[in-house]
Amino acid sequence: MRIVTAEEMYKIDQYAIQCGGITGEMLMENAGRSITKEVIKNLKKEDKVAVLVGGGNNGGDGFVIARTLLNLAYDVALFQLVPNKKITNEALYHKNLFENYGGKVQVVETASELEKFIPKADVLVDAILGIGVKGAIREPVRSMIEVVNNHNAFVIAVDLPSGLPADEGFELDVAIEANSTYIIEACKQSVFIESYAPYYGEWEVVEIGIPVKAYEAFPKSSVWDAEDLKATFPKRNTFAHKGSQGKAVIIGGQLTMPGSMALTAGASLKAGAGLVTVATIPEIIPIVASKVTEATYFSLKSDAGILVESDLPDMNGYDAIALGMGMGRNSKSEALSYKVLHEKAPIVVDADGLYHLKQFLGVLKERTSETVLTPHPGEMAMLLDCEIKDVKKSPFALSKKFATEYGVYLVLKGKYTVITSPCGEQTVSMTGNAGLAKGGSGDVLSGILLTFLMQHGSIFDAINNSCFIHGKAADLLIEDSHTTTDLLASDVIEGLPRVFCTFI
């Protein structure tokens, strides 16, 4: 599934019309019919349906939906919430078609009128406002949206809930609280924004016949799904051996957080790493080794249980590095992070390693091998010197700016994880659930990333597959054996085989 901004969607539509040879009326017909096909799957013949239309393309889609339902003998009424002069071009064409089919258009001028007309509706179809919303909603539509939200009908939104911006970064005024949304052709950014997402309800994308070439002029942004995983996941050679599956080193740990190292090492091995070395302080090696017997160990210097700058193992022998898990934010360990970041192998930096990194971000630009940063919103805000709410408001733009400026791969973790390459290509991983809201989940992801960096031909594919598999393991576990309450990070490691068996 592609992800677009409002401006991109406008240009994509224009490409389809001007270069693809499909008319605006045809695109509108396709959109309305595709949505109706999905709507009637859960619609009973006795249901009373009220279609609410505004001006523009969104309203035009509503006319098509109403006409199609009417022609299928459903009990449908259409309410036009804007004056007749606001219905123009393709929308006017489809309004005329609706009337030619015997439909009646009821023009509604005030919220009180709307409240009077729709009390018996079982289903409300929201085709009022489209992707052009960027702020405050003007009256009377604003009050009409509140009428819809106070109604007890099942609400279906066309493309996106009216009042909701299509793009990230805008303040939300008021919007339709939809039970379900049928997104036209491509996901809008707002689907993945924490403060906007609940308004969509359950959602799915419907295709309307846009040419694939229409997307080529824009930076690729898409949802990474199971088909992408299957197409990009490397097959293990029959003659594979431990040396050919990658040799990784994990650097971190302190006396109070030995579990982080155990989780990262365990996840890396379970994800298929050939050899894993845990480089940490001597006090916790017995603890980690009791959990991860397959790893080897290298002792680093300790100062009262705190990791400090010390000699590293021969780093030329490693294919990838993970840094920061359970390391602590003590200034004594900062010098070690600085030292590790100058090594040549690809590196995953997480947790306290990100905190140290803030002090010398310029090092990132100097690195010749790939760097993967995996912050959650709080850590991202720390790196950017902004507030968490700013990160959650504009995750796509802020991730792209940081990744392209510093030449890194950025994994901004969350319900919808935004993954950005150094050239600005972006994907979203939708797998995972609230069970991952536990300490250690990020350590497990880092372990999977560490392994896949060594085994995939494409770093970007490796990162996307890591995020997909990490989240999918949690999803499969809560289907039958766990809940989002009891799920632990260690459970996710044990859930990895099920993902491999199911999807690869």
Secondary structure, 3 states (H helix, E strand, C coil): CEEECHHHHHHHHHHHHHCCCCCHHHHHHHHHHHHHHHHHHHCCCCCEEEEEECCHHHHHHHHHHHHHHHHCCCEEEEEECCCHHHCCHHHHHHHHHHHHCCCCEEECCCHHHHHHHCCCCCEEEEECCCCCCCCCCCCCHHHHHHHHHHCCCEEEEECCCCCCCCCCCCCCCCCCCCCEEEEECCEEHHHHCCCCHHHHCEEEEECCCCCHHHHCCCCCEEEECHHHHHHHCCCCCCCCCHHHHCEEEEECCCCCCHHHHHHHHHHHHHCCCCEEEEEECHHHHHHHHHHCCCCEEEECCEECCEECCCCCCCHHHCCEEEECCCCCCCHHHHHHHHHHCCCCCCEEECCHHHHHHHHHCHHHHHCCCCEEECCCHHHHHHHHCCCHHHHHHCHHHHHHHHHHHHCCEEEECCCCEEEECCCCCEEEECCCCHHHCCCCHHHHHHHHHHHHHHHCCCHHHHHHHHHHHHHHHHHHHHHHCCCCCCCCHHHHHHHHHHHHHHHC
